[in-house]
């Protein structure tokens, strides 16, 4: 994760200052510019989740509560995503998550529909398995392997050391391999994810 360009840093610092002052227009602007990235981060960590909108709202409440601490070392959007990862961790630790399946819009029986159905079932099984592992391991795995972020990016998003992130991803993979057991769908999906996304230390 690179530092924001000077122009971006200046713009973000100004927007953050306006948010701190209670400027509703600035708060709406921040929400609009970061909502998609924050939702993406939460989705990668939590999967399809009945509580997603509540967690998203909680994330932005925390963003605005914490705005005074924004120091422009990263972009404002990246900073919001880091807060999202912490809120997601609290959510995972605080209550049992309920996974829901996404609807399938493709015609039943078509090859594309069958592939989509299989992929979604594999993803559903992955998040069921992720529910059973340590939340910090889950978040590191979801961001690094499922979302494809570098280990350094994950370290910055989770406020962790690089070595801690490496260990968490490794342990998550071991736990998932164990949980996959005799489930060929999940086992193949995990193998595909880990084969296609080798751990990267830098962006």
C-alpha positions as CSV (number, residue, x, y, z in Angstrom):
1,X,0.0,0.0,0.0
2,X,1.6,3.3,-1.1
3,X,1.1,6.7,0.5
4,X,-1.4,8.9,-1.2
5,X,-0.2,11.5,-3.7
6,X,0.2,15.0,-2.3
7,X,-2.9,16.3,-4.0
8,X,-4.9,13.3,-2.7
9,X,-3.5,13.7,0.8
10,X,-4.4,17.4,0.8
11,X,-8.0,16.7,-0.5
12,X,-8.5,13.9,2.0
13,X,-7.2,16.0,5.0
14,X,-9.5,18.8,4.0
15,X,-12.5,16.5,3.7
16,X,-11.7,14.9,7.1
17,X,-11.4,18.3,8.7
18,X,-14.8,19.3,7.4
19,X,-16.3,16.0,8.7
20,X,-14.8,16.6,12.1
21,X,-16.5,20.0,12.1
22,X,-19.8,18.3,11.5
23,X,-20.2,19.4,7.9
24,X,-23.0,17.2,6.7
25,X,-22.2,17.7,3.0
26,X,-18.6,16.5,3.7
27,X,-19.9,13.5,5.6
28,X,-22.2,12.6,2.7
29,X,-19.2,13.0,0.3
30,X,-17.1,10.7,2.3
31,X,-19.8,8.1,2.5
32,X,-20.4,8.2,-1.2
33,X,-16.7,8.0,-2.1
34,X,-15.9,5.2,0.2
35,X,-19.1,3.1,0.6
36,X,-18.3,0.7,-2.3
37,X,-14.8,0.0,-1.1
38,X,-16.0,-0.5,2.5
39,X,-18.8,-2.8,1.4
40,X,-16.3,-4.8,-0.7
41,X,-14.0,-5.2,2.3
42,X,-16.8,-6.3,4.6
43,X,-18.2,-8.7,1.9
44,X,-14.8,-10.4,1.5
45,X,-14.5,-10.8,5.3
46,X,-18.1,-11.8,6.1
47,X,-19.5,-13.3,2.9
48,X,-23.2,-12.9,2.1
49,X,-24.5,-11.8,5.5
50,X,-27.9,-10.9,6.8
51,X,-26.2,-8.3,9.1
52,X,-24.3,-6.6,6.3
53,X,-26.2,-3.3,6.3
54,X,-26.0,-3.1,10.1
55,X,-22.2,-3.8,10.0
56,X,-21.8,-1.2,7.2
57,X,-23.7,1.4,9.2
58,X,-21.7,0.6,12.3
59,X,-18.5,1.0,10.3
60,X,-19.4,4.5,9.2
61,X,-20.5,5.5,12.7
62,X,-17.0,4.4,13.8
63,X,-15.4,6.3,10.9
64,X,-17.1,9.5,12.0
65,X,-16.4,8.9,15.7
66,X,-12.7,8.3,14.9
67,X,-12.2,11.0,12.3
68,X,-10.1,13.2,14.5
69,X,-7.4,10.5,14.5
70,X,-7.1,10.5,10.7
71,X,-3.5,11.5,9.9
72,X,-3.4,11.2,6.1
73,X,-0.8,8.5,6.1
74,X,-3.1,6.5,3.8
75,X,-5.9,7.6,1.6
76,X,-9.2,8.3,3.4
77,X,-10.9,5.4,1.6
78,X,-8.1,3.0,2.7
79,X,-8.5,4.3,6.2
80,X,-12.2,3.7,6.1
81,X,-11.5,0.1,4.9
82,X,-9.1,-0.4,7.8
83,X,-11.9,0.6,10.2
84,X,-14.2,-1.8,8.4
85,X,-11.8,-4.7,9.1
86,X,-11.8,-3.8,12.8
87,X,-15.6,-3.6,13.0
88,X,-15.9,-6.9,11.1
89,X,-13.5,-8.5,13.7
90,X,-15.7,-7.2,16.5
91,X,-18.8,-8.6,14.7
92,X,-17.2,-12.0,14.3
93,X,-16.2,-12.1,17.9
94,X,-19.4,-10.8,19.3
95,X,-22.1,-13.0,17.7
96,X,-22.6,-16.0,15.5
97,X,-22.8,-15.0,11.9
98,X,-25.6,-16.2,9.7
99,X,-24.6,-16.9,6.1
100,X,-27.2,-16.6,3.4
101,X,-27.0,-17.7,-0.2
102,X,-27.1,-15.3,-3.1
103,X,-29.9,-15.7,-5.6
104,X,-29.1,-17.1,-9.1
105,X,-30.5,-15.0,-11.9
106,X,-29.4,-17.3,-14.8
107,X,-31.8,-19.8,-16.4
108,X,-31.9,-23.1,-14.6
109,X,-30.2,-25.9,-16.6
110,X,-27.9,-23.7,-18.6
111,X,-24.1,-24.5,-18.5
112,X,-23.4,-21.0,-17.1
113,X,-26.1,-21.4,-14.5
114,X,-24.6,-24.7,-13.4
115,X,-21.1,-23.2,-13.1
116,X,-22.5,-20.2,-11.2
117,X,-24.4,-22.5,-8.9
118,X,-21.4,-24.6,-8.2
119,X,-19.2,-21.6,-7.6
120,X,-21.7,-20.1,-5.2
121,X,-22.1,-23.3,-3.3
122,X,-18.3,-23.6,-3.0
123,X,-18.1,-20.0,-1.7
124,X,-21.0,-20.7,0.7
125,X,-19.1,-23.7,2.1
126,X,-15.9,-21.7,2.4
127,X,-17.6,-19.0,4.6
128,X,-19.3,-21.7,6.7
129,X,-15.8,-23.1,7.3
130,X,-14.4,-19.7,7.9
131,X,-17.0,-19.2,10.6
132,X,-15.2,-22.0,12.5
133,X,-11.7,-20.6,12.6
134,X,-10.1,-17.8,14.6
135,X,-11.5,-14.4,13.4
136,X,-8.1,-12.9,13.0
137,X,-7.0,-15.8,10.9
138,X,-10.2,-15.5,8.9
139,X,-9.8,-11.8,8.2
140,X,-6.1,-12.2,7.1
141,X,-7.1,-15.1,4.8
142,X,-10.1,-13.3,3.3
143,X,-8.2,-10.1,2.5
144,X,-4.9,-11.8,1.3
145,X,-6.3,-14.9,-0.5
146,X,-9.9,-14.2,-1.4
147,X,-9.5,-10.5,-2.1
148,X,-5.9,-10.7,-3.4
149,X,-4.3,-8.0,-1.3
150,X,-0.6,-8.1,-0.6
151,X,0.4,-9.1,2.9
152,X,1.7,-5.6,3.5
153,X,-1.7,-4.2,2.6
154,X,-3.4,-6.6,5.0
155,X,-0.9,-5.7,7.7
156,X,-1.8,-2.0,7.3
157,X,-5.6,-2.6,7.1
158,X,-5.6,-4.7,10.3
159,X,-2.9,-2.7,12.2
160,X,-0.8,-5.8,12.5
161,X,2.9,-6.7,11.8
162,X,3.8,-8.4,8.5
163,X,5.0,-11.5,10.4
164,X,1.7,-11.7,12.2
165,X,-0.3,-11.6,9.0
166,X,1.9,-14.3,7.4
167,X,1.3,-16.5,10.4
168,X,-2.5,-15.9,10.4
169,X,-2.8,-16.7,6.6
170,X,-0.8,-19.8,7.0
171,X,-2.8,-21.0,10.0
172,X,-6.1,-20.2,8.2
173,X,-5.0,-22.4,5.3
174,X,-4.1,-25.2,7.6
175,X,-7.4,-24.9,9.5
176,X,-9.4,-24.8,6.2
177,X,-7.5,-27.8,4.9
178,X,-8.5,-29.7,8.0
179,X,-12.1,-28.5,7.8
180,X,-12.4,-29.4,4.1
181,X,-11.7,-33.0,5.1
182,X,-13.7,-35.2,2.8
183,X,-15.7,-32.3,1.2
184,X,-14.4,-32.4,-2.4
185,X,-16.2,-29.1,-3.4
186,X,-14.7,-27.1,-0.6
187,X,-11.3,-28.8,-0.8
188,X,-11.1,-28.0,-4.6
189,X,-12.2,-24.4,-4.0
190,X,-9.6,-23.8,-1.3
191,X,-6.9,-25.4,-3.4
192,X,-7.9,-23.2,-6.3
193,X,-7.8,-20.0,-4.2
194,X,-4.4,-20.8,-2.7
195,X,-2.9,-21.9,-5.9
196,X,-4.0,-18.9,-7.9
197,X,-3.2,-16.3,-5.2
198,X,0.4,-16.8,-3.9
199,X,1.2,-14.6,-0.9
200,X,2.7,-11.3,-1.9
201,X,4.6,-9.2,0.6
202,X,4.4,-5.9,-1.3
203,X,1.8,-4.2,-3.5
